[in-house]
Amino acid sequence: MKPTNQSNSDDRAVSPVIGVILMVAITVILAAVIGTFVLGLGDQLGDTAPQATFTIDDNSSQTINITKTGGQSLEAGDLVLSVDGERVNTSFPGDTWETGERKEIGNGDSGLSDWDSGEATVRIIHDPSGNAIFERTWDFS
């Protein structure tokens, strides 16, 4: 007696067509995951706003006094003051702004006509990222 072959070429567990379909599916899924990672990573490479806290001190219609109360040191040249959506031209004086330091911006420095018309929204904007890192409504009357 001749030994018979247990497996026959027609009785394979996975056919070549199924194998090709599985390889294409794996390639498409892998390409989607890599593409999502690469495109998502590009959004994170931009400048992010620093973390800091501030308080507004006693102001008059002529000055805004802001004290940095916490967070990382900030480059004063990267920050812009905005009052009711109007940017103050002079930005903040000095090189860096450390915790506990107080900055004063005068109304005459801003190019704005007046701050004495009641409440206004005061923002500190991190210019490289374009994000507001502080926002508060203040009554200038």
Secondary structure as UniProt FT lines:
FT   HELIX           9..11
FT   HELIX           16..44
FT   STRAND          52..56
FT   STRAND          63..71
FT   STRAND          74..75
FT   HELIX           76..78
FT   STRAND          79..83
FT   TURN            84..85
FT   STRAND          86..87
FT   TURN            89..90
FT   STRAND          96..97
FT   TURN            99..100
FT   STRAND          102..106
FT   HELIX           107..110
FT   STRAND          119..126
FT   TURN            127..130
FT   STRAND          131..139
//
